[in-house]
């Protein structure tokens, strides 16, 4: 959710750490730790490519998930415009079941 809101507001997400590694703050470092909210949100400037965020989650049971979110640069459809949903370029449908047979039954 934090990554999606960062893309929406075009601000870098805040790193929730009290004392980041000092080597990350050395002059010439390739890294930037956005840990100071006292001075307001840090804008997420756009380069040649669209803004994109990668989110990873590692579970205790061995489940690992990775998602790539990219900013949407088009016009946002308003509820009144939803009459033309058949013209949308793609839809995502997700089903879940413990086995292939259970999935077919759903």
MOCORRA-V289804 format. One record per residue. N is the residue number from 1. RES is the residue in one letter. PSI is psi as a letter, one per 30 degrees, with the letter a starting at -180 (NA if undefined). OMEGA is omega in radians with two decimals (NA if undefined). NEAR is the number of other ideal C-beta (glycine too) atoms within 12 Angstrom. Layout:
{{N RES PSI OMEGA NEAR} {N RES PSI OMEGA NEAR}}
//
This chain:
{{1 X e -3.13 12} {2 X e 3.14 18} {3 X e 3.13 26} {4 X e 3.11 19} {5 X e 3.09 19} {6 X e 3.09 26} {7 X e -3.11 27} {8 X e -3.10 18} {9 X f -3.14 19} {10 X h 3.07 20} {11 X k -3.14 21} {12 X k 3.10 26} {13 X k -3.14 28} {14 X k 3.07 23} {15 X j -3.08 21} {16 X i 3.07 13} {17 X k -3.09 14} {18 X e -3.08 9} {19 X i 3.13 12} {20 X l 3.13 19} {21 X k -3.09 14} {22 X f -3.14 11} {23 X f 3.11 12} {24 X f -3.10 18} {25 X g 3.14 19} {26 X k 3.08 13} {27 X k -3.14 9} {28 X f 3.12 8} {29 X k 3.12 13} {30 X f -3.06 10} {31 X l 3.05 16} {32 X k 3.11 17} {33 X j -3.12 23} {34 X i -3.06 25} {35 X f -3.08 21} {36 X j 3.10 19} {37 X f -3.11 15} {38 X f -3.12 9} {39 X g 3.11 10} {40 X l -3.11 12} {41 X k 3.12 17} {42 X k -3.10 21} {43 X k 3.11 14} {44 X j -3.10 24} {45 X l -3.08 12} {46 X k 3.07 15} {47 X b 3.13 9} {48 X f -3.12 6} {49 X l 3.07 10} {50 X l 3.06 17} {51 X k 3.12 27} {52 X k 3.11 20} {53 X k 3.08 25} {54 X k -3.10 16} {55 X k 3.11 21} {56 X k 3.09 13} {57 X k -3.11 13} {58 X j -3.08 11} {59 X l 3.14 9} {60 X e -3.11 7} {61 X g 3.13 8} {62 X g 3.10 7} {63 X k 3.13 10} {64 X k 3.13 12} {65 X k 3.09 13} {66 X k 3.13 13} {67 X k 3.07 16} {68 X k 3.11 16} {69 X k 3.12 21} {70 X k -3.11 18} {71 X k 3.09 23} {72 X k -3.05 15} {73 X f -3.12 13} {74 X a 3.09 10} {75 X k 3.11 7} {76 X k 3.13 11} {77 X k 3.08 15} {78 X l -3.11 9} {79 X e 3.14 8} {80 X f -3.12 7} {81 X g -3.04 12} {82 X g 3.11 12} {83 X f -3.10 11} {84 X h -3.08 11} {85 X f 3.12 12} {86 X f 3.14 8} {87 X f 3.11 11} {88 X k -3.07 13} {89 X f -3.08 10} {90 X l 3.04 7} {91 X l 3.09 9} {92 X k 3.07 7} {93 X k -3.10 7} {94 X k 3.04 8} {95 X l -3.11 12} {96 X k 3.07 9} {97 X l -3.11 12} {98 X f -3.13 10} {99 X l 3.12 10} {100 X e 3.13 10} {101 X e 3.13 9} {102 X e 3.11 11} {103 X e 3.12 12} {104 X e 3.13 9} {105 X e 3.13 10} {106 X NA NA 13}}
//
